[in-house]
């Protein structure tokens, strides 16, 4: 049976990581990839190398930081850039692609949710207001009753089990009660959180800091998530974290998180 593999990966600078990305695309063979923190304007994205592997490329970049992209073996029917709801928000954190499958439309979002630190600054309310905008947008999309995957770096540690040492994160924006409540409200619209739907085990992480030997000590956190609409969850077959990539030369501090859906291109 043919499944559609959809992956999210915070690449932490696509040009610095291009060799790893190309190697991983060949090894992992995903159908759709959601990248975050590409850290480049659209014109600077290394699209030709990626297109040479059979991918269509759509980006929403900005100079030096943030930036998201979707790579897809399926042609894009539609692309939407930027999360609606605040015309003054110039940060490139959201891109939606629409694709045709044998079961109808598939919508895939690559999102890079604001970090929110330090909590006592304007960055934390910006994070919460961005999450509220995402919730409103998602509620409207769910009304379409289509397969929808919200994939990305959420900068949210949902539960204590999602950190090796949660006491290190108690004052952090990633684990504030308001952050976690906003994530739950989003989930409670009717989404399935892919990884936690298949495992309740501890020591399941997607990010290890470059500092203090975090990778060697497995001092990780789980902040990269895929949320599935009911129509996508009905087609969901598996989830996995490709953590071996963190041990490569010049790695991102995040690793790819993958799902398989029982869908094929139309």
TACOR-V238046 format. One record per helix or strand of 3 or more residues. SS is the DSSP state (helix for helix, strand for strand). FROM is the first residue (numbers start at 0). TO is the last residue. Records with the same first field share a line. If there is no record, write none. Layout:
SS = FROM-TO + FROM-TO
This chain:
strand = 3-9 + 31-35 + 55-59 + 67-71 + 77-80 + 93-100 + 103-111 + 146-152 + 223-227 + 235-241 + 255-260
helix = 17-27 + 41-43 + 46-50 + 121-141 + 159-161 + 165-168 + 172-174 + 176-187 + 193-197 + 229-232 + 242-246
